[in-house]
Amino acid sequence: MVSLKSRQPVKEEGCDPPDRPSFTGHTGTMDSTSTHFVRPSLTLVPLFLLLLLLSLLPISRGLEAQAPPESGTVVTVHDNVILRLGGVIQPRLSWTRDHAADEEALGFGIRRYRLYTLVDVGDRIGLFAQLEGGAAAGSTAWIDLEASLQLDETWDIFAGRIIGPQPRAYALTLLPNLDGIDRPVITVAWANRTLGADGRTYGAGLRGRTATWEARAIVHSGTNQRNIRGEIADERPARPQGTGMAGAAYLTWKPEVVPGLEMGGHVGYNRSRNALTRAGGQGRAYTDGSLHLYWGADPGSQPVRVKAEAVGIAWESVEGVSDRSFAGVSLLGALGVREWAELIARVERMQDSAPGPRPTQTILMGGVNLSSSASQGNFNREKLTIGWSVRQGEGGSDARRHQLAVQGQIVF
């Protein structure tokens, strides 16, 4: 017999969203990736401002009238198998001005959408799969494919295309719980130089969680490239794929004496020498790490929130290449001015070792989160985020990029 009922979305690691690089020609954190830079006509600017004002009206009045059904659906196949279905969608309107290229872009579309399925087989076995699409992701594809075995109430073993140890603000932060329009730029830069933009890899590991701490350790292939290679009928069924042994560990602690406080970090070593690490025509092994200190991790979780993050990468030495390290720091502050409204501001600084492929950059972001589901006890289920960002490279105002973005969100 099959039964249907509503429930809150399941916060599994696989529900964590990826992001794409920016400022480098890849899909980006700072701009709409489905639109090439074009000069909008003057009539589009008033239209954009009108849409911005109209987008605020549903939030500024009658919040109680907007009460969607509870997110997520559970399907009980029989007593031993349960399916959980859900997803998230984020439409976005953005305007970007790039002074370095002397170009502008105005775009609207679906920034991301996710559809996930979890299968519980008995009390110990879990299967998780998630599809992603949208302007940030391109064509729809499987982003997560994970199997897990529960060892006890604290520990489980997991394997597949998984989220491993990495900076807390990247794929370990659920997509609906992003503070602003996108993830911190320093974490996107970390992904562009290590595993790749979705933060996933192929491997297996051990994961543990209690009310006060979370830990995970994995061994993996060192890359997020699709790990299916060759057919017996191929002329070259075993081509080199730039994978090798890699490992990483992550630990975060939430002391009970300070509600909302969280601190931790990760460390990893990767000898796959994948394509993202190339310099001087060859890939490089690297060691990477991060630290984070949060007081109020999720938007709307408390009246005042502060989040600090630092990431770093050190590559092995390659003859003729002096670019051997990357470092970035991020600091965010948020103030809840209403039950349904939160002001946010973030400053970031990142630098590659000289001469490096990119100069030192500073990124500033300010905005507001407006929630129509806060009165139902879930600030991040339905919300509208408005953000203004400025990215400053070396070279003064001529190397500056501005972006104004309005992004909606519905979790179902």
Secondary structure as GFF3:
##gff-version 3
##sequence-region A 1 412
A	DSSP	beta_strand	3	6	.	.	.	ID=ss1
A	DSSP	three_ten_helix	13	15	.	.	.	ID=ss2
A	DSSP	alpha_helix	44	60	.	.	.	ID=ss3
A	DSSP	three_ten_helix	63	65	.	.	.	ID=ss4
A	DSSP	beta_strand	73	78	.	.	.	ID=ss5
A	DSSP	beta_strand	81	98	.	.	.	ID=ss6
A	DSSP	beta_strand	103	121	.	.	.	ID=ss7
A	DSSP	beta_strand	125	134	.	.	.	ID=ss8
A	DSSP	beta_strand	138	150	.	.	.	ID=ss9
A	DSSP	beta_strand	155	163	.	.	.	ID=ss10
A	DSSP	three_ten_helix	175	177	.	.	.	ID=ss11
A	DSSP	alpha_helix	185	192	.	.	.	ID=ss12
A	DSSP	beta_strand	200	209	.	.	.	ID=ss13
A	DSSP	beta_strand	213	220	.	.	.	ID=ss14
A	DSSP	beta_strand	246	253	.	.	.	ID=ss15
A	DSSP	beta_strand	261	270	.	.	.	ID=ss16
A	DSSP	three_ten_helix	275	277	.	.	.	ID=ss17
A	DSSP	beta_strand	286	295	.	.	.	ID=ss18
A	DSSP	beta_strand	304	315	.	.	.	ID=ss19
A	DSSP	beta_strand	325	338	.	.	.	ID=ss20
A	DSSP	beta_strand	341	352	.	.	.	ID=ss21
A	DSSP	beta_strand	361	371	.	.	.	ID=ss22
A	DSSP	three_ten_helix	374	376	.	.	.	ID=ss23
A	DSSP	beta_strand	382	392	.	.	.	ID=ss24
A	DSSP	three_ten_helix	396	399	.	.	.	ID=ss25
A	DSSP	beta_strand	400	411	.	.	.	ID=ss26
###
